[in-house]
Amino acid sequence: MTNHHQHASHPNVIARLKRAEGHLRKVIDMIEDGRPCLDLAQQLQAVESAIRNSKQLLIHDHLGHCLDADGSESDREELKAITRYL
């Protein structure tokens, strides 16, 4: 069974990931075209940054919206588990 969560930030996360996908495709094309390593490194940095920002946005949104205010044990465990990815 799927547990479907939809938050206001998800369209922004998707847009960021699509941007990262575009950067990654560009890196592959650049490698195939024999572009200089400095150019490749700059594009790879853009990929990393876009993915990192997407992950942080998703996690911060989760922390703000998904954890119950009552501070139950399961919430504390989930908080502990998700913060490993920050």
C-alpha positions in Angstrom: 0.0 0.0 0.0 1.3 3.5 -0.9 1.3 6.3 1.6 0.8 9.3 -0.6 2.0 12.6 0.8 1.5 15.8 -1.1 2.8 19.1 0.2 2.9 22.7 -1.2 6.7 22.4 -1.6 6.5 19.3 -3.9 6.1 21.3 -7.2 9.2 23.3 -6.2 11.1 20.1 -5.4 10.1 18.6 -8.7 11.2 21.8 -10.6 14.6 21.7 -8.8 15.1 18.0 -9.6 14.2 18.6 -13.3 16.8 21.3 -13.3 19.3 18.9 -11.9 18.3 16.4 -14.6 19.0 19.0 -17.2 22.4 19.8 -15.8 23.3 16.1 -15.6 22.3 15.6 -19.3 24.5 18.6 -20.1 27.5 17.0 -18.3 27.0 13.8 -20.2 26.9 15.7 -23.5 30.0 17.7 -22.5 31.9 14.6 -21.7 31.0 13.0 -25.0 32.1 16.2 -26.8 35.4 16.2 -25.0 34.9 19.4 -23.1 37.5 20.6 -20.5 37.5 19.2 -17.0 36.9 22.6 -15.5 33.7 23.0 -17.4 32.6 19.5 -16.4 33.4 20.2 -12.7 31.3 23.4 -12.8 28.3 21.6 -14.3 28.7 18.7 -11.8 28.7 21.3 -9.0 25.4 22.6 -10.3 23.9 19.1 -10.3 25.1 18.5 -6.7 23.7 21.8 -5.6 20.3 21.3 -7.2 19.9 17.9 -5.7 21.1 19.0 -2.3 18.7 22.0 -2.3 15.9 19.7 -3.4 16.6 17.3 -0.6 16.8 20.0 2.1 13.6 21.6 0.9 11.8 18.2 1.0 13.1 17.4 4.5 12.5 20.8 6.0 8.9 20.7 4.6 8.5 17.2 6.1 9.7 18.4 9.5 7.4 21.4 9.4 4.2 19.5 8.3 4.4 15.8 8.9 5.5 15.5 12.5 2.7 15.6 15.0 2.8 18.4 17.6 2.2 15.9 20.4 5.7 14.6 20.2 4.9 11.0 20.2 7.6 8.3 20.3 7.0 7.5 16.6 7.5 11.2 15.7 10.8 11.3 17.6 12.0 8.2 15.8 10.9 9.6 12.4 12.7 12.9 13.2 15.8 11.0 14.2 15.7 8.9 11.0 15.1 11.8 8.5 17.7 14.1 10.0 20.4 11.6 8.9 19.8 12.9 5.4 20.5 16.5 6.2 
